[in-house]
């Protein structure tokens, strides 16, 4: 299979320097190996996604000199694929359960932590205390328009019990090209029953990214180190759904002068602003610490 990377932004605001770094890195890795670079528009949350931001993504990436090798896919066009996977998991000995808990309910169930202690957080936020899992009724009909959680204990059991391993070639730690392993017990304790679908839209980041990477035949996932801990979730879902596990490359994050990770609300770091100020694609590469390619002086283009 051809070496294939992807860039998967959400059209909810302007791309900033952090996005530029991730996209250029994934693009250059693919080109250096004679592989493919693909785009995915992660617009599953239709309440926040906007068409104008999607168009701006294409414009910024083309200006940076990046080219992609197939028309971009949109998560909003793949809702049925997410729904089918949820039905498959539901039918598979009820590894999913419906949940009616609000954030306030979860906080209440967790109780006030002891002095000096912190609330239990995992890659998906607060670790779910199991309220609806423990109280659920085992009905056959697939629940519609409700939050669905993965019963991590059952998921681990159905996926062979672990351990769960993936190859990492980036730098989330001081190591490179390492195999990372997580045990089933650690997943149950440190991750818990994650949300796989919400009542206001089908699917979740964890479910959709796993299905989409397999659909696009991504061999190497290039993304920020802030998502490293989510990978253990993705490996479990891949095992459950019979999907391949790509190689992962989690890269350093681009931060502001105060050391804070960039966010879309930080318009001062938006690529469009640097463009308006007269910067070149080569300037952007230099700002994020990447080598200047010979074809980035004036920008390039892509396939939309």
C-alpha positions in Angstrom: 0.0 0.0 0.0 1.3 3.5 -0.9 2.6 5.7 1.9 -0.4 7.9 2.6 -0.9 10.8 5.0 -3.7 13.2 5.5 -4.6 16.6 6.9 -8.0 16.8 8.6 -9.0 20.3 9.7 -12.4 21.4 11.0 -14.0 24.3 9.1 -14.8 26.2 12.3 -12.4 29.1 12.0 -9.2 30.3 10.3 -6.2 28.0 9.9 -3.2 29.2 12.1 0.5 28.5 12.2 -0.1 25.2 14.0 -2.3 24.0 11.2 0.3 25.1 8.7 3.0 23.1 10.5 0.9 19.9 10.6 -0.3 20.1 7.0 3.1 20.9 5.6 4.8 18.1 7.6 2.2 15.5 6.5 2.5 16.8 2.9 6.3 16.7 2.8 6.5 13.3 4.4 4.3 11.9 1.7 6.1 13.6 -1.1 9.5 12.5 0.2 8.4 8.9 0.0 6.6 9.1 -3.4 3.3 8.7 -1.5 -0.1 10.4 -1.4 -1.3 13.3 0.6 -5.1 13.6 1.2 -7.5 16.1 2.7 -10.5 15.5 5.0 -12.9 18.1 6.2 -14.0 17.2 9.7 -17.4 19.0 9.7 -19.3 16.4 11.7 -20.4 19.1 14.1 -22.7 21.0 11.7 -23.6 23.5 14.4 -20.1 25.0 14.2 -18.9 24.2 10.7 -19.2 26.9 8.1 -18.8 26.7 4.2 -16.7 29.9 4.2 -14.1 28.4 6.5 -13.9 25.3 4.3 -13.2 27.4 1.3 -10.6 29.3 3.3 -8.9 26.0 4.1 -8.4 25.2 0.4 -7.2 28.7 -0.3 -4.7 28.7 2.5 -3.3 25.3 1.7 -3.0 26.0 -2.0 -1.2 29.3 -1.2 1.2 27.3 1.0 2.1 25.2 -2.1 0.4 22.0 -0.9 -1.2 19.7 -3.4 -3.5 16.8 -2.6 -4.1 13.7 -4.6 -7.8 13.2 -4.5 -10.9 15.3 -3.9 -11.3 16.0 -0.2 -13.9 14.0 1.7 -16.3 15.6 4.2 -17.5 13.9 7.3 -21.0 15.3 6.7 -21.2 13.1 3.7 -20.3 10.0 5.7 -23.0 10.0 8.4 -24.4 6.7 7.2 -21.0 5.0 7.6 -20.8 6.2 11.2 -24.4 5.1 11.8 -23.7 1.6 10.3 -20.7 1.2 12.6 -22.8 2.2 15.7 -25.4 -0.3 14.7 -22.7 -3.0 14.3 -21.3 -2.2 17.8 -24.8 -2.1 19.3 -25.7 -5.5 17.9 -22.4 -7.0 19.0 -23.5 -8.0 22.6 -24.4 -4.4 23.5 -20.9 -3.0 23.7 -22.6 0.4 23.5 -25.1 1.8 26.0 -27.3 4.9 25.9 -26.5 7.6 28.4 -28.7 10.5 29.6 -26.1 12.0 32.0 -25.3 15.7 31.7 -22.0 17.1 32.6 -23.5 18.3 35.9 -24.8 14.7 36.6 -21.3 13.3 35.9 -19.7 15.9 38.3 -22.2 15.0 40.9 -21.7 11.3 40.5 -17.9 11.7 40.8 -18.4 13.6 44.0 -16.2 16.3 45.6 -12.5 15.2 45.4 -10.5 15.0 48.6 -8.4 18.0 49.4 -5.5 18.3 47.0 -7.0 15.6 44.7 -8.1 16.3 41.1 -11.1 15.0 39.2 -10.3 12.0 37.0 -9.6 13.1 33.5 -8.8 10.9 30.5 -8.3 11.5 26.7 -12.1 12.0 26.4 -12.5 14.4 29.3 -13.9 13.5 32.7 -13.8 9.7 33.2 -17.4 8.5 33.2 -18.5 7.1 36.6 -20.7 4.4 35.0 -24.1 5.7 36.0 -26.1 4.7 32.9 -23.9 1.7 32.2 -24.8 0.2 35.6 -28.5 1.1 35.3 -29.0 0.2 31.7 -31.7 -2.1 30.5 -30.6 -4.6 27.8 -33.2 -3.8 25.1 -32.7 -4.9 21.6 -33.8 -1.8 19.6 -31.1 0.6 18.6 -31.7 3.8 20.5 -32.0 6.9 18.3 -31.1 10.5 19.1 -29.4 9.8 22.3 -25.8 9.8 23.6 -24.1 6.5 23.1 -21.1 5.4 25.1 -18.6 2.5 24.6 -18.6 0.1 27.5 -14.8 0.0 27.7 -14.7 -3.2 29.9 -16.8 -5.1 27.3 -14.8 -3.5 24.4 -11.5 -4.6 25.8 -12.9 -8.1 26.3 -14.3 -8.3 22.8 -11.1 -7.0 21.3 -9.1 -9.8 22.8 -8.3 -8.4 26.2 -5.2 -6.5 25.1 -2.5 -5.4 25.2 -3.1 -2.8 22.5 -0.1 -1.6 20.5 0.7 1.0 17.9 3.9 2.2 16.2 4.9 5.8 16.9 7.5 7.6 14.8 7.0 11.2 16.2 8.2 12.8 19.4 5.4 12.8 22.1 8.3 11.6 24.3 12.0 11.6 23.9 11.8 8.4 21.9 11.4 7.7 18.2 10.1 4.8 16.2 8.8 3.1 19.3 6.0 0.6 19.8 3.6 1.9 22.4 1.4 -0.5 24.4 -1.5 0.0 26.7 -3.2 -2.8 28.8 -6.9 -3.4 28.9 -6.9 -2.6 32.6 -5.3 0.8 31.9 -8.0 1.6 29.3 -10.8 0.7 31.7 -9.2 2.7 34.5 -7.7 5.7 32.7 -10.0 6.2 29.7 -13.4 4.8 30.7 -16.7 4.7 28.8 -16.1 7.2 26.1 -18.8 8.9 24.0 -19.1 7.5 20.5 -22.2 9.4 19.4 -24.2 12.4 20.7 -27.9 13.0 20.6 -27.5 16.1 18.4 -25.3 14.5 15.8 -24.3 11.0 14.8 -20.8 9.9 15.6 -17.9 11.4 17.5 -14.3 12.4 16.8 -13.0 9.0 18.0 -15.4 7.0 15.9 -15.3 9.1 12.7 -11.5 9.5 12.6 -11.0 5.7 12.9 -13.5 5.0 10.1 -12.3 7.8 7.9 -8.6 6.9 8.2 -9.5 3.3 7.1 -11.8 4.6 4.3 -9.0 6.8 2.9 -6.4 4.1 3.4 -4.2 6.3 5.5 -1.0 4.4 6.3 0.6 7.2 8.5 -1.4 9.5 10.7 0.4 12.8 11.2 -1.1 15.0 14.0 -0.3 17.0 17.1 1.1 15.6 20.3 -2.0 16.7 22.1 -3.8 13.7 20.4 -1.3 11.1 21.4 -3.3 9.9 24.4 -6.4 9.5 22.1 -4.5 6.9 20.0 -5.1 4.2 22.6 -8.9 4.7 22.1 -8.5 4.5 18.3 -6.5 1.2 18.5 -9.3 -0.4 20.5 -11.9 0.8 18.0 -9.9 -0.5 15.1 -9.6 -3.9 16.7 -13.4 -3.9 17.4 -14.3 -2.9 13.9 -11.7 -5.1 12.1 -9.8 -2.1 10.7 -6.0 -1.7 10.2 -4.0 0.3 12.6 -1.8 2.9 10.8 1.6 4.1 11.9 1.3 7.3 14.0 3.5 10.4 14.0 2.6 12.9 16.7 4.5 16.1 16.3 5.4 19.0 18.5 2.8 21.8 18.9 3.3 25.4 17.7 2.9 27.7 20.7 2.6 31.5 21.2 5.2 33.6 23.0 3.7 32.6 26.3 4.1 28.9 25.6 0.3 28.4 25.0 -0.9 26.1 22.3 -2.5 28.0 19.4 -6.2 28.0 19.0 -8.5 29.1 16.2 -9.6 32.1 18.2 -6.0 33.3 18.1 -6.6 35.3 14.9 -3.2 37.0 15.2 -1.6 33.7 14.1 -4.0 33.1 11.2 -2.3 32.2 7.9 -4.6 34.7 6.2 -3.3 37.5 8.3 0.3 36.6 7.5 -0.6 36.5 3.8 -2.3 40.0 4.1 0.9 41.3 5.7 3.0 40.2 2.8 4.5 37.0 4.0 5.4 34.3 1.6 4.9 30.5 2.0 8.7 30.3 2.6 8.3 32.7 5.5 5.6 30.5 7.0 7.8 27.4 6.8 10.6 29.3 8.5 8.3 30.5 11.3 7.3 26.9 12.1 10.8 25.5 11.7 10.4 23.5 8.5 12.8 23.5 5.5 11.9 25.7 2.6 10.8 23.8 -0.5 11.9 25.0 -3.9 8.2 25.3 -5.1 6.9 27.3 -2.2 8.0 30.8 -3.1 4.8 31.7 -4.9 2.4 29.0 -3.7 0.9 26.0 -5.4 -2.5 24.4 -5.9 -4.6 21.4 -5.1 -7.4 19.3 -6.3 -10.8 20.3 -4.9 
